[in-house]
Amino acid sequence: MTERAAELRRTPLAGIHEELGATMTGFAGWLMPLRYRSETAEHAAVRSAAGLFDLSHMGEIAVTGPGAADALDYALVGQPSALAPGRARYTMICAEDGGVIDDLIVYRLAAQEYLVVANAANTAVVAAELASRAEGRGADVTDRTGDCALIAVQGPAAAAILAPLTDASLGDLRYYAGHRARVAGAQAMLARTGYTGEDGFEIFARAEDAAGIWRAIAGAGAGLGLVPAGLAARDTLRLEAGMPLYGNELSRDVTPFDAGLGRVVKLDKPGPFVGREALARRAGQPPQRVLAGLIVRSRRVPRHGYPVLHAGSRCGTVTSGAPSPTLGVPIAMAYLDPQAAEAAFASGPARQAADAAPAGAQAPLAIDIRGQAVPADLAALPFYRRPGR
């Protein structure tokens, strides 16, 4: 291991990943499994059966006390006080100017107890912002990332794999709900959440229980198609599902409205919140950019930062791009100028992911891939939606 790699934080499951022969990589200050054998095979397993993920690099921040709900209502753009215990919600923490500091999931565990899950690269910033914004509001903010492990089981077989290992009634556990349960004999918080576009569960456990839980799930899923899956598969899964990634689709230069996620901003909740005035102004303005899906008419793969062209002129920038294992074509998300997006939509309806490119029809857009203008069609987001949704 290089000196730089030696400085990376190790999750409680790092030893297991190394036993399994995973290709390890540095990510947001952590040593993480990129892939085990084939990222394409891991991706396909999640779509057809199930994948087992170590997400212990994600930030786990506890907000507790009699003022926890009020503090979070002030700190975040959503309304965590409206959550019933046992429920969760996707939300964001924004700066005063409306720029996104991070996107989060907030779980309400009890009347005065919340768990805020932040992206790994932003954990320290989010924890500091929450502590500052909670000051004087009767709430305590504690970064518990180092004490926790987070394991995800994602895919259509996830419930069948997990059911024998838990005392929770998985059939009664709704999407974006979570509560304390025993998993593989250990006390944990079990939630029906994920970042793959599939049904699945996330298990928050003590660090010392992580290896036992992982091995029990791996054993239970051995005959049901479960495979360990790394960061590479997680990224292509979330891209197909049209889910934003902080640092790509989201940043401090982007508001929730730019990303097409204005629905998470609760301007009508009582009381002030950080960024309210800027976001209220932004809500009443025409869009400054449009987040769109693109399907490439080539085998060439667009990547983050590549220019998008309309009528030969730059009209936007790719935020995420990759080959889609499910669709068999390269796909991308990109921010486009509103006028270019409108003109491209006017040239024909957004292409559905399962449809072939219209024979002989000129693509409304192109992506500059290393100096070559590669035709691309607008696509409806998400690119992939699991059956039944």
Summary of the structure (lengths in Angstrom):
residues: 389
radius of gyration: 21.2
end to end distance: 44.3
largest distance: 64.5
contacts: 1357
relative contact order: 0.14
helix: 27%
strand: 33%
